[in-house]
Amino acid sequence: MLSVEHVTKRYGTFTALEDVNLAFEPGVYGLLAPNGAGKTTLIKLLATLLFPTEGRILWDGEDIHTLGAEYRGLLGYLPQDFGFYPSYTARQFLRYAAALQCLPKGEAEGRIMELLDTVGLADAADKKLKTFSGGMRQRVGIAVAMLTDPRLLLLDEPTAGLDPRERVRFRNLIHALAADRIVILSTHIVSDIETIAGQIVLFKDHRLYCCDSPARICAQWKGKVWQVPAGTALGPDQLVLSEGQSEAGPVLRVLSDTPPAGAVPVTPGLEDAFLAIYREEGRA
Ligand SMILES: Nc1ncnc2c1ncn2[C@@H]1O[C@H](COP(=O)(O)OP(=O)(O)OP(=O)(O)O)[C@@H](O)[C@H]1O
């Protein structure tokens, strides 16, 4: 098990994360917060690329920096800007990554074919990476991170730049990889993790806001989200969360303790919760 105990990370005088406590067990965790909230900082701390300013991170009770290479051997990491060689084929790139990770050659070939198949790239194995779409490249990145069959898989903004079809494929892939390992992925796009993350980790004001299931996070807003026709006059405490379409025309989703005139109650989704939680920041 991975635990984060009272971790604070400062860059000079700027505090990116303050007194964060988390415990991770096998399953999918979505780090969800607006840009600049500290998601990458936490992922880099978990990947041992940064040291906590205060606090500690433990794997099965031992500090990850003390464990060093032993811990890194358990870890698969896909950074936000994953670098690749455009003139390598997917198979060549995975061979290169396997050599860097000291995977025995005989073992590597079988593992590479298995992973290319898992990420849906078996047919493109011998095509150059420069011909790949963003989604295909991300899947190569995930295959690289999975080479050593890690017990902890860290994916930093893995869905950035993917089109809607690629996002669906990505969600299915994560689901398939999550059995029996900890998968932690960061995003600011709610729909990317709503259906695959068992637990959502939210940060606010650089502190942990909550770590809970999507259903429990949404339940906090039950009875407070309403749908009204666009153009409905709203009171000062009735806050527009989002705009949408219904069969009757354009509608608004509104956060309010009391129903606006002509409102129908709606079941809050994670997107509503996200917008409600970050409403003061005006940037969610
Ligand atoms: N090396 C650094 N020096 C100074 N400030 C930094 C450094 N790295 C990050 N920060 C600041 O720390 C805060 C958190 O950054 P971080 O990259 O962890 O956020 P994030 O939630 O991953 O955002 P994004 O989605 O934009 O990547 C930001 O305000 C950022 O400007």
The ligand as an SDF file (V2000), in Angstrom:
LIG
                    3D

 31 33  0  0  0  0  0  0  0  0999 V2000
    9.4210   24.0620  -10.4050 N   0  0  0  0  0  0  0  0  0  0  0  0
    8.4920   24.9190  -10.0150 C   0  0  0  0  0  0  0  0  0  0  0  0
    8.8290   26.1260   -9.4940 N   0  0  0  0  0  0  0  0  0  0  0  0
    7.8950   26.9990   -9.0720 C   0  0  0  0  0  0  0  0  0  0  0  0
    6.5560   26.7820   -9.1270 N   0  0  0  0  0  0  0  0  0  0  0  0
    6.1590   25.6030   -9.6400 C   0  0  0  0  0  0  0  0  0  0  0  0
    7.0970   24.6200  -10.1140 C   0  0  0  0  0  0  0  0  0  0  0  0
    6.3930   23.5520  -10.5700 N   0  0  0  0  0  0  0  0  0  0  0  0
    5.0890   23.8620  -10.3900 C   0  0  0  0  0  0  0  0  0  0  0  0
    4.9460   25.0730   -9.8360 N   0  0  0  0  0  0  0  0  0  0  0  0
    3.6860   25.7370   -9.4580 C   0  0  0  0  0  0  0  0  0  0  0  0
    3.0100   24.8590   -8.5560 O   0  0  0  0  0  0  0  0  0  0  0  0
    1.6170   24.8610   -8.8230 C   0  0  0  0  0  0  0  0  0  0  0  0
    1.1530   23.4580   -9.0420 C   0  0  0  0  0  0  0  0  0  0  0  0
    1.7130   23.0090  -10.2680 O   0  0  0  0  0  0  0  0  0  0  0  0
    1.3610   21.5770  -10.8800 P   0  0  0  0  0  0  0  0  0  0  0  0
    2.0760   21.4520  -12.1850 O   0  0  0  0  0  0  0  0  0  0  0  0
    1.6030   20.5410   -9.8470 O   0  0  0  0  0  0  0  0  0  0  0  0
   -0.2120   21.7310  -11.1070 O   0  0  0  0  0  0  0  0  0  0  0  0
   -1.2140   20.8320  -11.9510 P   0  0  0  0  0  0  0  0  0  0  0  0
   -2.4280   20.6660  -11.1040 O   0  0  0  0  0  0  0  0  0  0  0  0
   -0.5310   19.5900  -12.4080 O   0  0  0  0  0  0  0  0  0  0  0  0
   -1.5310   21.7630  -13.1690 O   0  0  0  0  0  0  0  0  0  0  0  0
   -1.5800   21.4280  -14.7410 P   0  0  0  0  0  0  0  0  0  0  0  0
   -2.8580   20.7000  -14.9510 O   0  0  0  0  0  0  0  0  0  0  0  0
   -1.5730   22.8000  -15.3420 O   0  0  0  0  0  0  0  0  0  0  0  0
   -0.3490   20.6290  -15.0520 O   0  0  0  0  0  0  0  0  0  0  0  0
    1.3990   25.7790  -10.0210 C   0  0  0  0  0  0  0  0  0  0  0  0
    0.9830   27.0390   -9.5470 O   0  0  0  0  0  0  0  0  0  0  0  0
    2.7610   25.8760  -10.6640 C   0  0  0  0  0  0  0  0  0  0  0  0
    2.9450   27.1240  -11.2950 O   0  0  0  0  0  0  0  0  0  0  0  0
  1  2  1  0
  2  3  1  0
  2  7  2  0
  3  4  2  0
  4  5  1  0
  5  6  2  0
  6  7  1  0
  6 10  1  0
  7  8  1  0
  8  9  2  0
  9 10  1  0
 10 11  1  0
 11 12  1  0
 11 30  1  0
 12 13  1  0
 13 14  1  0
 13 28  1  0
 14 15  1  0
 15 16  1  0
 16 17  2  0
 16 18  1  0
 16 19  1  0
 19 20  1  0
 20 21  2  0
 20 22  1  0
 20 23  1  0
 23 24  1  0
 24 25  2  0
 24 26  1  0
 24 27  1  0
 28 29  1  0
 28 30  1  0
 30 31  1  0
M  END
$$$$
